[in-house]
Amino acid sequence: ASIGNFFRRSLRRAGRREGKDGASAAENTPPRVPQGRPGERSSVFYSAGQFFFEYLVVVSLKKTPDGRYEPKITYQFPKRENLLKGQKEEEERLLQAIPLFCFPDGNNWAPVTEFTSETFSFVLTNVDGSRKIGYCRRLLPSGRGVRLPEVFCIISCLGCFGLFSKILDEVEKRRQISMAVIYPFMQGLRESPFPAPGKTVTIKSFIPESGTELIELTRPVDAHLEHVEFQALLQRLSPHLILHIFASATLERRLIFLAEELSVLSQCIHAVAALLYPFTWAHTYIPVVPECLLDTVCCPTPFMVGIQMRHLERVLEQPMEEALIVDLCEGKIIRAVGDEEEILPGKLQNEMLMSLNRHNNNNNVHTSEQVNALVSEAFVHFFVRLVGHYASYIKWGRSGAGSFQERAFCKAIASKSCRRFVKKFVKTNMFSLFIEEAEKSRIPQEGNG
């Protein structure tokens, strides 16, 4: 019951927050990734009925005069017309940023005869603080001889990695037949409403020689877990290390993840951010950092970023402040602050460790959705035990405005180790933003006048 109540009290951010440190994802040339600003969600969850996507773009590698390759948008669907001047500038900044994130591994490409398709995602932040997600499928066009990979990128405000991976499967299948077969499918998708959690939408699509196909797209029942694949994290890191990373994230430290595959980086970083639910990472958040933006790691404020392993030496040479650097290839921590073991209260840490180990010992028994639910429940339970009593410490004035009683809230925690952690946690942006919303969104409580 307490977990159910806590979920119900997990308040959605009402409207966008204006901050001083925000900037468009494509404000400069090359596009500059914006700093996350307080209140931004690392995964974006929207209600049903919206468009599935804003754009489908194809990003190809074009040869430059010096013999290198540069990513360029070669197709955009739909074309945008009749935009107001301000909107047009914003759209152009967005479109300028996309190629960098579709080929974040620089321009050291050469034509190849074989290439394994890969799926990954990135996040761009608009000037108004809203976020857009780019779902990418990098593939080798059908043909003979050497050729260059291209990226099909779907830009959407909707956070649902599994659903968009399935859409990209359909795009890739059609790409092998003809580019012309892709666009009727995407138009059909664009005309379909985004389904509610647990619901299915069916898209009709004609394919030459195959006839009309019915493609079913179903959203998971738990909407807050639809952008998450915890299995990706569990396959690469021990439960012990996952807890060290979680502990660092709860105190909003700097986190750098390294892997060679873009899919591994984006999946694992989305998973780490999701461990914080119902709180949200409110700082710089770049699942895959383009090569030209590696100096992001010099940022003095908190960040959560993913960098390809080939750039490890360059990253270590940067004059960065204390950070946790995680190697997802070897499943180890390369650099740590040193106190990660002591951040979380010992008893609760052991309980979570047992829960994660129990899952690891039953590998291949659960579906992806079951794994997500089991892992999320363990971490939500952690927050319920520590701060689930927050609503009882919001004092309501006659005007209806709430005021959080922080000292009394902390004092009510009997365990010294739990109180020590909570005193640090209440100072984080993620907790402050959560409480700000609670103070605005009065939920009737027994005993609260």
ZIGIMO-V137298 format. One record per backbone hydrogen bond with DSSP energy under -0.5 kcal/mol. NH is the residue of the N-H (numbers start at 1). CO is the residue of the C=O. If there is no record, write none. Layout:
NH|CO / NH|CO
This chain:
5|1 / 6|2 / 7|3 / 8|4 / 9|5 / 10|7 / 11|9 / 15|13 / 25|125 / 27|24 / 27|32 / 33|31 / 35|21 / 40|37 / 45|43 / 46|44 / 49|194 / 50|47 / 54|155 / 55|155 / 56|77 / 57|153 / 58|75 / 59|57 / 59|151 / 60|58 / 60|72 / 62|60 / 62|70 / 64|68 / 67|64 / 69|107 / 70|62 / 72|60 / 74|58 / 74|72 / 75|58 / 77|56 / 81|79 / 88|84 / 89|85 / 90|86 / 91|87 / 92|88 / 93|89 / 94|90 / 95|91 / 96|92 / 97|93 / 98|94 / 99|95 / 100|97 / 101|97 / 101|98 / 102|98 / 103|99 / 104|101 / 106|103 / 108|105 / 109|107 / 112|147 / 117|115 / 118|138 / 120|136 / 122|134 / 124|132 / 126|130 / 129|126 / 132|124 / 133|156 / 134|122 / 135|133 / 135|154 / 136|120 / 136|134 / 137|152 / 138|118 / 139|137 / 139|150 / 141|139 / 141|148 / 147|112 / 150|139 / 151|59 / 152|137 / 153|57 / 153|151 / 154|135 / 155|55 / 155|153 / 156|133 / 156|154 / 159|44 / 160|158 / 162|226 / 164|160 / 165|161 / 166|162 / 167|163 / 168|164 / 169|165 / 170|166 / 171|167 / 172|168 / 173|169 / 174|170 / 175|171 / 176|172 / 177|174 / 178|174 / 181|178 / 182|178 / 182|179 / 183|179 / 184|180 / 185|181 / 186|182 / 187|183 / 188|184 / 189|185 / 190|186 / 191|187 / 192|189 / 194|50 / 198|219 / 198|220 / 199|196 / 201|217 / 203|215 / 205|213 / 207|211 / 210|207 / 211|207 / 213|205 / 215|203 / 215|213 / 216|214 / 217|201 / 217|215 / 218|216 / 219|199 / 223|221 / 225|222 / 226|223 / 228|225 / 232|229 / 233|229 / 233|230 / 234|230 / 235|231 / 236|232 / 236|233 / 237|233 / 242|238 / 243|239 / 244|240 / 245|241 / 246|242 / 247|243 / 248|244 / 249|245 / 250|246 / 251|247 / 252|249 / 253|248 / 255|303 / 256|324 / 257|305 / 258|326 / 259|307 / 265|261 / 266|262 / 267|263 / 268|264 / 269|265 / 270|266 / 271|267 / 272|268 / 273|269 / 274|270 / 275|271 / 275|272 / 276|273 / 277|274 / 279|276 / 284|302 / 286|304 / 289|306 / 290|288 / 291|104 / 293|290 / 294|291 / 296|293 / 297|294 / 298|295 / 299|296 / 304|284 / 305|255 / 306|286 / 307|257 / 309|259 / 311|308 / 312|309 / 315|311 / 316|312 / 317|313 / 318|314 / 318|315 / 320|318 / 324|254 / 325|323 / 325|335 / 326|256 / 326|324 / 327|332 / 328|258 / 328|326 / 331|327 / 332|327 / 334|325 / 334|332 / 335|325 / 342|339 / 343|339 / 343|340 / 344|340 / 349|345 / 350|346 / 351|347 / 352|348 / 353|349 / 354|350 / 355|351 / 356|352 / 357|353 / 358|354 / 359|355 / 360|356 / 361|357 / 362|358 / 362|359 / 363|360 / 365|362 / 371|367 / 372|368 / 373|369 / 374|370 / 375|371 / 376|372 / 377|373 / 378|374 / 379|375 / 380|376 / 381|377 / 382|378 / 383|379 / 384|380 / 385|381 / 386|382 / 387|383 / 388|383 / 388|384 / 390|387 / 392|389 / 393|390 / 394|391 / 395|393 / 395|403 / 396|394 / 397|395 / 397|401 / 400|397 / 402|439 / 403|395 / 405|393 / 406|404 / 409|405 / 410|406 / 411|407 / 412|408 / 413|410 / 414|412 / 419|415 / 420|416 / 421|417 / 422|418 / 423|419 / 424|420 / 424|421 / 425|421 / 426|422 / 427|424 / 428|425 / 432|428 / 433|429 / 434|430 / 435|431 / 436|432 / 437|433 / 438|434 / 439|435 / 440|436 / 441|437 / 442|440 / 444|442 / 448|445 / 449|447
